């Protein structure tokens, strides 16, 4: 027979693992492609949240083919820049879900 303490520990471990998952991420992924944009006033220092628009990547999947990027102008997400530089407006970045927030790193 399994001790109830062991069951409680297993349940706590399972709940902790579930909390670490990014179930809230776009389309079930933990990372999305985005583009920085000006919402009210574009940040001038790194280490702060930047407004971003999710990007859709399209084009033929063959070697040497060009890709097209389409920003969803109707949607805005805010991502924390963990890098040391300010990305230019319109920079394409990969944002990662982290603890219920979006983050990216831009070092120039």
For each residue, the residues with C-beta under 8 A, 3 or more apart:
1:
2: 6 7
3: 6 7
4: 7 8
5: 8 9
6: 2 3 9 10
7: 2 3 4 10 11
8: 4 5 11 12
9: 5 6 12 13
10: 6 7 13 14
11: 7 8 14 15
12: 8 9 15 16
13: 9 10 16 17
14: 10 11 17 18
15: 11 12 18 19
16: 12 13 19 20
17: 13 14 20 21
18: 14 15 21
19: 15 16
20: 16 17
21: 17 18
22: 25 30 97 98
23:
24: 97 100
25: 22 28 29 30 31 32 97
26: 29 32 54
27: 32
28: 25
29: 25 26 32
30: 22 25 96 97
31: 25 94 95 96 97
32: 25 26 27 29 54 55 94 95
33: 54 55 57 69 92 93 94 95
34: 52 53 54 55 77 79 92 93 94 95 102 104
35: 52 53 55 69 71 90 91 92 93
36: 42 50 51 52 87 88 89 90 91 93
37: 51 52 53 71 76 89 90
38: 41 42 51 89
39: 51 76
40:
41: 38
42: 36 38 50 51 89
43: 48 49 50 81 86
44: 86
45: 48 86
46: 81 83 84 85 86 106
47: 80 81 82
48: 43 45 80 81
49: 43 78 79 80 81
50: 36 42 43 78 79 80 81 87 104
51: 36 37 38 39 42 76 77 78
52: 34 35 36 37 76 77 78 79 93 95 102
53: 34 35 37 71 72 73 75 76 77
54: 26 32 33 34 71 72 75 77
55: 32 33 34 35 69 70 71 72 92
56: 69 70 72
57: 33 67 68 69
58: 67 68 69 70
59: 65 66 67 68
60: 65
61: 65
62: 65
63:
64:
65: 59 60 61 62
66: 59
67: 57 58 59
68: 57 58 59
69: 33 35 55 56 57 58 92
70: 55 56 58
71: 35 37 53 54 55
72: 53 54 55 56 75
73: 53
74:
75: 53 54 72
76: 37 39 51 52 53
77: 34 51 52 53 54 95 102
78: 49 50 51 52 102
79: 34 49 50 52 93 95 101 102 103 104
80: 47 48 49 50 101 102 103 104
81: 43 46 47 48 49 50 86 87 103 104 105 106
82: 47 103 104 105
83: 46 87 104 105 106 107 108
84: 46 107 108
85: 46 106 107 108
86: 43 44 45 46 81 106
87: 36 50 81 83 91 93 106
88: 36 91
89: 36 37 38 42
90: 35 36 37
91: 35 36 87 88 106
92: 33 34 35 55 69
93: 33 34 35 36 52 79 87 104 106
94: 31 32 33 34 104
95: 31 32 33 34 52 77 79 102 103 104
96: 30 31 102 103 104
97: 22 24 25 30 31 100 101 102
98: 22 101 102 103
99:
100: 24 97
101: 79 80 97 98
102: 34 52 77 78 79 80 95 96 97 98
103: 79 80 81 82 95 96 98
104: 34 50 79 80 81 82 83 93 94 95 96
105: 81 82 83
106: 46 81 83 85 86 87 91 93
107: 83 84 85
108: 83 84 85
